[in-house]
Amino acid sequence: MIKILLFAGLQEEIGADSLMMDCTECTVLEVKKYVLTKFPLVDLQQVITAVNEEFSQEEDKVISGDVVAFLPPVSGG
């Protein structure tokens, strides 16, 4: 299992601050596809992704026990 952390607007859209995904080994892109399957209206195109608190790319591996965080762009004023 991997834990998926959601921040800012993603939390509001999904209604939770985290999700769990049954995955022994997958990629960041597969994690994104999993979230989009469960929540098709969520936009993950502009998110910054981190695996175990390190920035990652879509082709990076994720293994059971990892934590994936999706950080949407934030604007301020």
Phi and psi restraints in degrees (range 20) as a CNS / XPLOR table:
assign (resid 1 and name C) (resid 2 and name N)
       (resid 2 and name CA) (resid 2 and name C) 1.0 -119.8 20.0 2
assign (resid 2 and name N) (resid 2 and name CA)
       (resid 2 and name C) (resid 3 and name N) 1.0 152.0 20.0 2
assign (resid 2 and name C) (resid 3 and name N)
       (resid 3 and name CA) (resid 3 and name C) 1.0 -103.5 20.0 2
assign (resid 3 and name N) (resid 3 and name CA)
       (resid 3 and name C) (resid 4 and name N) 1.0 134.5 20.0 2
assign (resid 3 and name C) (resid 4 and name N)
       (resid 4 and name CA) (resid 4 and name C) 1.0 -111.9 20.0 2
assign (resid 4 and name N) (resid 4 and name CA)
       (resid 4 and name C) (resid 5 and name N) 1.0 117.8 20.0 2
assign (resid 4 and name C) (resid 5 and name N)
       (resid 5 and name CA) (resid 5 and name C) 1.0 -96.1 20.0 2
assign (resid 5 and name N) (resid 5 and name CA)
       (resid 5 and name C) (resid 6 and name N) 1.0 138.6 20.0 2
assign (resid 5 and name C) (resid 6 and name N)
       (resid 6 and name CA) (resid 6 and name C) 1.0 -120.4 20.0 2
assign (resid 6 and name N) (resid 6 and name CA)
       (resid 6 and name C) (resid 7 and name N) 1.0 141.8 20.0 2
assign (resid 6 and name C) (resid 7 and name N)
       (resid 7 and name CA) (resid 7 and name C) 1.0 -129.0 20.0 2
assign (resid 7 and name N) (resid 7 and name CA)
       (resid 7 and name C) (resid 8 and name N) 1.0 160.1 20.0 2
assign (resid 7 and name C) (resid 8 and name N)
       (resid 8 and name CA) (resid 8 and name C) 1.0 50.5 20.0 2
assign (resid 8 and name N) (resid 8 and name CA)
       (resid 8 and name C) (resid 9 and name N) 1.0 -127.8 20.0 2
assign (resid 8 and name C) (resid 9 and name N)
       (resid 9 and name CA) (resid 9 and name C) 1.0 -60.6 20.0 2
assign (resid 9 and name N) (resid 9 and name CA)
       (resid 9 and name C) (resid 10 and name N) 1.0 -28.5 20.0 2
assign (resid 9 and name C) (resid 10 and name N)
       (resid 10 and name CA) (resid 10 and name C) 1.0 -63.9 20.0 2
assign (resid 10 and name N) (resid 10 and name CA)
       (resid 10 and name C) (resid 11 and name N) 1.0 -38.4 20.0 2
assign (resid 10 and name C) (resid 11 and name N)
       (resid 11 and name CA) (resid 11 and name C) 1.0 -59.6 20.0 2
assign (resid 11 and name N) (resid 11 and name CA)
       (resid 11 and name C) (resid 12 and name N) 1.0 -43.9 20.0 2
assign (resid 11 and name C) (resid 12 and name N)
       (resid 12 and name CA) (resid 12 and name C) 1.0 -66.5 20.0 2
assign (resid 12 and name N) (resid 12 and name CA)
       (resid 12 and name C) (resid 13 and name N) 1.0 -42.4 20.0 2
assign (resid 12 and name C) (resid 13 and name N)
       (resid 13 and name CA) (resid 13 and name C) 1.0 -65.5 20.0 2
assign (resid 13 and name N) (resid 13 and name CA)
       (resid 13 and name C) (resid 14 and name N) 1.0 -41.3 20.0 2
assign (resid 13 and name C) (resid 14 and name N)
       (resid 14 and name CA) (resid 14 and name C) 1.0 -88.6 20.0 2
assign (resid 14 and name N) (resid 14 and name CA)
       (resid 14 and name C) (resid 15 and name N) 1.0 -27.5 20.0 2
assign (resid 14 and name C) (resid 15 and name N)
       (resid 15 and name CA) (resid 15 and name C) 1.0 84.5 20.0 2
assign (resid 15 and name N) (resid 15 and name CA)
       (resid 15 and name C) (resid 16 and name N) 1.0 21.2 20.0 2
assign (resid 15 and name C) (resid 16 and name N)
       (resid 16 and name CA) (resid 16 and name C) 1.0 -154.4 20.0 2
assign (resid 16 and name N) (resid 16 and name CA)
       (resid 16 and name C) (resid 17 and name N) 1.0 157.9 20.0 2
assign (resid 16 and name C) (resid 17 and name N)
       (resid 17 and name CA) (resid 17 and name C) 1.0 -96.8 20.0 2
assign (resid 17 and name N) (resid 17 and name CA)
       (resid 17 and name C) (resid 18 and name N) 1.0 -7.3 20.0 2
assign (resid 17 and name C) (resid 18 and name N)
       (resid 18 and name CA) (resid 18 and name C) 1.0 -157.6 20.0 2
assign (resid 18 and name N) (resid 18 and name CA)
       (resid 18 and name C) (resid 19 and name N) 1.0 160.3 20.0 2
assign (resid 18 and name C) (resid 19 and name N)
       (resid 19 and name CA) (resid 19 and name C) 1.0 -135.6 20.0 2
assign (resid 19 and name N) (resid 19 and name CA)
       (resid 19 and name C) (resid 20 and name N) 1.0 160.4 20.0 2
assign (resid 19 and name C) (resid 20 and name N)
       (resid 20 and name CA) (resid 20 and name C) 1.0 -116.8 20.0 2
assign (resid 20 and name N) (resid 20 and name CA)
       (resid 20 and name C) (resid 21 and name N) 1.0 143.0 20.0 2
assign (resid 20 and name C) (resid 21 and name N)
       (resid 21 and name CA) (resid 21 and name C) 1.0 -131.7 20.0 2
assign (resid 21 and name N) (resid 21 and name CA)
       (resid 21 and name C) (resid 22 and name N) 1.0 130.4 20.0 2
assign (resid 21 and name C) (resid 22 and name N)
       (resid 22 and name CA) (resid 22 and name C) 1.0 -79.5 20.0 2
assign (resid 22 and name N) (resid 22 and name CA)
       (resid 22 and name C) (resid 23 and name N) 1.0 106.5 20.0 2
assign (resid 22 and name C) (resid 23 and name N)
       (resid 23 and name CA) (resid 23 and name C) 1.0 -152.6 20.0 2
assign (resid 23 and name N) (resid 23 and name CA)
       (resid 23 and name C) (resid 24 and name N) 1.0 124.3 20.0 2
assign (resid 23 and name C) (resid 24 and name N)
       (resid 24 and name CA) (resid 24 and name C) 1.0 -84.4 20.0 2
assign (resid 24 and name N) (resid 24 and name CA)
       (resid 24 and name C) (resid 25 and name N) 1.0 -45.7 20.0 2
assign (resid 24 and name C) (resid 25 and name N)
       (resid 25 and name CA) (resid 25 and name C) 1.0 -153.4 20.0 2
assign (resid 25 and name N) (resid 25 and name CA)
       (resid 25 and name C) (resid 26 and name N) 1.0 126.9 20.0 2
assign (resid 25 and name C) (resid 26 and name N)
       (resid 26 and name CA) (resid 26 and name C) 1.0 -152.9 20.0 2
assign (resid 26 and name N) (resid 26 and name CA)
       (resid 26 and name C) (resid 27 and name N) 1.0 -173.2 20.0 2
assign (resid 26 and name C) (resid 27 and name N)
       (resid 27 and name CA) (resid 27 and name C) 1.0 -111.7 20.0 2
assign (resid 27 and name N) (resid 27 and name CA)
       (resid 27 and name C) (resid 28 and name N) 1.0 166.5 20.0 2
assign (resid 27 and name C) (resid 28 and name N)
       (resid 28 and name CA) (resid 28 and name C) 1.0 -58.5 20.0 2
assign (resid 28 and name N) (resid 28 and name CA)
       (resid 28 and name C) (resid 29 and name N) 1.0 -40.0 20.0 2
assign (resid 28 and name C) (resid 29 and name N)
       (resid 29 and name CA) (resid 29 and name C) 1.0 -60.7 20.0 2
assign (resid 29 and name N) (resid 29 and name CA)
       (resid 29 and name C) (resid 30 and name N) 1.0 -39.9 20.0 2
assign (resid 29 and name C) (resid 30 and name N)
       (resid 30 and name CA) (resid 30 and name C) 1.0 -66.1 20.0 2
assign (resid 30 and name N) (resid 30 and name CA)
       (resid 30 and name C) (resid 31 and name N) 1.0 -34.3 20.0 2
assign (resid 30 and name C) (resid 31 and name N)
       (resid 31 and name CA) (resid 31 and name C) 1.0 -65.9 20.0 2
assign (resid 31 and name N) (resid 31 and name CA)
       (resid 31 and name C) (resid 32 and name N) 1.0 -43.6 20.0 2
assign (resid 31 and name C) (resid 32 and name N)
       (resid 32 and name CA) (resid 32 and name C) 1.0 -59.2 20.0 2
assign (resid 32 and name N) (resid 32 and name CA)
       (resid 32 and name C) (resid 33 and name N) 1.0 -44.4 20.0 2
assign (resid 32 and name C) (resid 33 and name N)
       (resid 33 and name CA) (resid 33 and name C) 1.0 -62.1 20.0 2
assign (resid 33 and name N) (resid 33 and name CA)
       (resid 33 and name C) (resid 34 and name N) 1.0 -37.6 20.0 2
assign (resid 33 and name C) (resid 34 and name N)
       (resid 34 and name CA) (resid 34 and name C) 1.0 -60.9 20.0 2
assign (resid 34 and name N) (resid 34 and name CA)
       (resid 34 and name C) (resid 35 and name N) 1.0 -47.7 20.0 2
assign (resid 34 and name C) (resid 35 and name N)
       (resid 35 and name CA) (resid 35 and name C) 1.0 -62.3 20.0 2
assign (resid 35 and name N) (resid 35 and name CA)
       (resid 35 and name C) (resid 36 and name N) 1.0 -43.0 20.0 2
assign (resid 35 and name C) (resid 36 and name N)
       (resid 36 and name CA) (resid 36 and name C) 1.0 -66.9 20.0 2
assign (resid 36 and name N) (resid 36 and name CA)
       (resid 36 and name C) (resid 37 and name N) 1.0 -28.6 20.0 2
assign (resid 36 and name C) (resid 37 and name N)
       (resid 37 and name CA) (resid 37 and name C) 1.0 -67.6 20.0 2
assign (resid 37 and name N) (resid 37 and name CA)
       (resid 37 and name C) (resid 38 and name N) 1.0 -41.2 20.0 2
assign (resid 37 and name C) (resid 38 and name N)
       (resid 38 and name CA) (resid 38 and name C) 1.0 -78.4 20.0 2
assign (resid 38 and name N) (resid 38 and name CA)
       (resid 38 and name C) (resid 39 and name N) 1.0 -32.1 20.0 2
assign (resid 38 and name C) (resid 39 and name N)
       (resid 39 and name CA) (resid 39 and name C) 1.0 -134.4 20.0 2
assign (resid 39 and name N) (resid 39 and name CA)
       (resid 39 and name C) (resid 40 and name N) 1.0 77.2 20.0 2
assign (resid 39 and name C) (resid 40 and name N)
       (resid 40 and name CA) (resid 40 and name C) 1.0 -63.4 20.0 2
assign (resid 40 and name N) (resid 40 and name CA)
       (resid 40 and name C) (resid 41 and name N) 1.0 -18.7 20.0 2
assign (resid 40 and name C) (resid 41 and name N)
       (resid 41 and name CA) (resid 41 and name C) 1.0 -89.5 20.0 2
assign (resid 41 and name N) (resid 41 and name CA)
       (resid 41 and name C) (resid 42 and name N) 1.0 -3.9 20.0 2
assign (resid 41 and name C) (resid 42 and name N)
       (resid 42 and name CA) (resid 42 and name C) 1.0 -76.1 20.0 2
assign (resid 42 and name N) (resid 42 and name CA)
       (resid 42 and name C) (resid 43 and name N) 1.0 139.0 20.0 2
assign (resid 42 and name C) (resid 43 and name N)
       (resid 43 and name CA) (resid 43 and name C) 1.0 -103.4 20.0 2
assign (resid 43 and name N) (resid 43 and name CA)
       (resid 43 and name C) (resid 44 and name N) 1.0 113.3 20.0 2
assign (resid 43 and name C) (resid 44 and name N)
       (resid 44 and name CA) (resid 44 and name C) 1.0 -109.5 20.0 2
assign (resid 44 and name N) (resid 44 and name CA)
       (resid 44 and name C) (resid 45 and name N) 1.0 10.8 20.0 2
assign (resid 44 and name C) (resid 45 and name N)
       (resid 45 and name CA) (resid 45 and name C) 1.0 -68.3 20.0 2
assign (resid 45 and name N) (resid 45 and name CA)
       (resid 45 and name C) (resid 46 and name N) 1.0 -33.3 20.0 2
assign (resid 45 and name C) (resid 46 and name N)
       (resid 46 and name CA) (resid 46 and name C) 1.0 -102.7 20.0 2
assign (resid 46 and name N) (resid 46 and name CA)
       (resid 46 and name C) (resid 47 and name N) 1.0 4.5 20.0 2
assign (resid 46 and name C) (resid 47 and name N)
       (resid 47 and name CA) (resid 47 and name C) 1.0 -73.4 20.0 2
assign (resid 47 and name N) (resid 47 and name CA)
       (resid 47 and name C) (resid 48 and name N) 1.0 149.2 20.0 2
assign (resid 47 and name C) (resid 48 and name N)
       (resid 48 and name CA) (resid 48 and name C) 1.0 -93.0 20.0 2
assign (resid 48 and name N) (resid 48 and name CA)
       (resid 48 and name C) (resid 49 and name N) 1.0 134.9 20.0 2
assign (resid 48 and name C) (resid 49 and name N)
       (resid 49 and name CA) (resid 49 and name C) 1.0 -113.1 20.0 2
assign (resid 49 and name N) (resid 49 and name CA)
       (resid 49 and name C) (resid 50 and name N) 1.0 138.0 20.0 2
assign (resid 49 and name C) (resid 50 and name N)
       (resid 50 and name CA) (resid 50 and name C) 1.0 -128.7 20.0 2
assign (resid 50 and name N) (resid 50 and name CA)
       (resid 50 and name C) (resid 51 and name N) 1.0 139.0 20.0 2
assign (resid 50 and name C) (resid 51 and name N)
       (resid 51 and name CA) (resid 51 and name C) 1.0 -115.9 20.0 2
assign (resid 51 and name N) (resid 51 and name CA)
       (resid 51 and name C) (resid 52 and name N) 1.0 120.3 20.0 2
assign (resid 51 and name C) (resid 52 and name N)
       (resid 52 and name CA) (resid 52 and name C) 1.0 52.2 20.0 2
assign (resid 52 and name N) (resid 52 and name CA)
       (resid 52 and name C) (resid 53 and name N) 1.0 45.2 20.0 2
assign (resid 52 and name C) (resid 53 and name N)
       (resid 53 and name CA) (resid 53 and name C) 1.0 67.8 20.0 2
assign (resid 53 and name N) (resid 53 and name CA)
       (resid 53 and name C) (resid 54 and name N) 1.0 19.9 20.0 2
assign (resid 53 and name C) (resid 54 and name N)
       (resid 54 and name CA) (resid 54 and name C) 1.0 -123.6 20.0 2
assign (resid 54 and name N) (resid 54 and name CA)
       (resid 54 and name C) (resid 55 and name N) 1.0 131.9 20.0 2
assign (resid 54 and name C) (resid 55 and name N)
       (resid 55 and name CA) (resid 55 and name C) 1.0 -55.2 20.0 2
assign (resid 55 and name N) (resid 55 and name CA)
       (resid 55 and name C) (resid 56 and name N) 1.0 143.1 20.0 2
assign (resid 55 and name C) (resid 56 and name N)
       (resid 56 and name CA) (resid 56 and name C) 1.0 -140.1 20.0 2
assign (resid 56 and name N) (resid 56 and name CA)
       (resid 56 and name C) (resid 57 and name N) 1.0 165.8 20.0 2
assign (resid 56 and name C) (resid 57 and name N)
       (resid 57 and name CA) (resid 57 and name C) 1.0 -108.6 20.0 2
assign (resid 57 and name N) (resid 57 and name CA)
       (resid 57 and name C) (resid 58 and name N) 1.0 165.9 20.0 2
assign (resid 57 and name C) (resid 58 and name N)
       (resid 58 and name CA) (resid 58 and name C) 1.0 -61.2 20.0 2
assign (resid 58 and name N) (resid 58 and name CA)
       (resid 58 and name C) (resid 59 and name N) 1.0 -28.6 20.0 2
assign (resid 58 and name C) (resid 59 and name N)
       (resid 59 and name CA) (resid 59 and name C) 1.0 -86.2 20.0 2
assign (resid 59 and name N) (resid 59 and name CA)
       (resid 59 and name C) (resid 60 and name N) 1.0 -4.9 20.0 2
assign (resid 59 and name C) (resid 60 and name N)
       (resid 60 and name CA) (resid 60 and name C) 1.0 -67.7 20.0 2
assign (resid 60 and name N) (resid 60 and name CA)
       (resid 60 and name C) (resid 61 and name N) 1.0 145.8 20.0 2
assign (resid 60 and name C) (resid 61 and name N)
       (resid 61 and name CA) (resid 61 and name C) 1.0 -79.6 20.0 2
assign (resid 61 and name N) (resid 61 and name CA)
       (resid 61 and name C) (resid 62 and name N) 1.0 147.0 20.0 2
assign (resid 61 and name C) (resid 62 and name N)
       (resid 62 and name CA) (resid 62 and name C) 1.0 -128.6 20.0 2
assign (resid 62 and name N) (resid 62 and name CA)
       (resid 62 and name C) (resid 63 and name N) 1.0 131.4 20.0 2
assign (resid 62 and name C) (resid 63 and name N)
       (resid 63 and name CA) (resid 63 and name C) 1.0 -121.5 20.0 2
assign (resid 63 and name N) (resid 63 and name CA)
       (resid 63 and name C) (resid 64 and name N) 1.0 163.8 20.0 2
assign (resid 63 and name C) (resid 64 and name N)
       (resid 64 and name CA) (resid 64 and name C) 1.0 -52.2 20.0 2
assign (resid 64 and name N) (resid 64 and name CA)
       (resid 64 and name C) (resid 65 and name N) 1.0 132.3 20.0 2
assign (resid 64 and name C) (resid 65 and name N)
       (resid 65 and name CA) (resid 65 and name C) 1.0 99.2 20.0 2
assign (resid 65 and name N) (resid 65 and name CA)
       (resid 65 and name C) (resid 66 and name N) 1.0 -14.6 20.0 2
assign (resid 65 and name C) (resid 66 and name N)
       (resid 66 and name CA) (resid 66 and name C) 1.0 -73.9 20.0 2
assign (resid 66 and name N) (resid 66 and name CA)
       (resid 66 and name C) (resid 67 and name N) 1.0 159.9 20.0 2
assign (resid 66 and name C) (resid 67 and name N)
       (resid 67 and name CA) (resid 67 and name C) 1.0 -118.2 20.0 2
assign (resid 67 and name N) (resid 67 and name CA)
       (resid 67 and name C) (resid 68 and name N) 1.0 122.3 20.0 2
assign (resid 67 and name C) (resid 68 and name N)
       (resid 68 and name CA) (resid 68 and name C) 1.0 -107.2 20.0 2
assign (resid 68 and name N) (resid 68 and name CA)
       (resid 68 and name C) (resid 69 and name N) 1.0 128.8 20.0 2
assign (resid 68 and name C) (resid 69 and name N)
       (resid 69 and name CA) (resid 69 and name C) 1.0 -116.3 20.0 2
assign (resid 69 and name N) (resid 69 and name CA)
       (resid 69 and name C) (resid 70 and name N) 1.0 133.3 20.0 2
assign (resid 69 and name C) (resid 70 and name N)
       (resid 70 and name CA) (resid 70 and name C) 1.0 -108.2 20.0 2
assign (resid 70 and name N) (resid 70 and name CA)
       (resid 70 and name C) (resid 71 and name N) 1.0 117.3 20.0 2
assign (resid 70 and name C) (resid 71 and name N)
       (resid 71 and name CA) (resid 71 and name C) 1.0 -113.1 20.0 2
assign (resid 71 and name N) (resid 71 and name CA)
       (resid 71 and name C) (resid 72 and name N) 1.0 106.0 20.0 2
assign (resid 71 and name C) (resid 72 and name N)
       (resid 72 and name CA) (resid 72 and name C) 1.0 -73.3 20.0 2
assign (resid 72 and name N) (resid 72 and name CA)
       (resid 72 and name C) (resid 73 and name N) 1.0 158.2 20.0 2
assign (resid 72 and name C) (resid 73 and name N)
       (resid 73 and name CA) (resid 73 and name C) 1.0 -63.0 20.0 2
assign (resid 73 and name N) (resid 73 and name CA)
       (resid 73 and name C) (resid 74 and name N) 1.0 142.6 20.0 2
assign (resid 73 and name C) (resid 74 and name N)
       (resid 74 and name CA) (resid 74 and name C) 1.0 -121.8 20.0 2
assign (resid 74 and name N) (resid 74 and name CA)
       (resid 74 and name C) (resid 75 and name N) 1.0 135.8 20.0 2
assign (resid 74 and name C) (resid 75 and name N)
       (resid 75 and name CA) (resid 75 and name C) 1.0 -111.7 20.0 2
assign (resid 75 and name N) (resid 75 and name CA)
       (resid 75 and name C) (resid 76 and name N) 1.0 152.4 20.0 2
assign (resid 75 and name C) (resid 76 and name N)
       (resid 76 and name CA) (resid 76 and name C) 1.0 -133.7 20.0 2
assign (resid 76 and name N) (resid 76 and name CA)
       (resid 76 and name C) (resid 77 and name N) 1.0 177.7 20.0 2
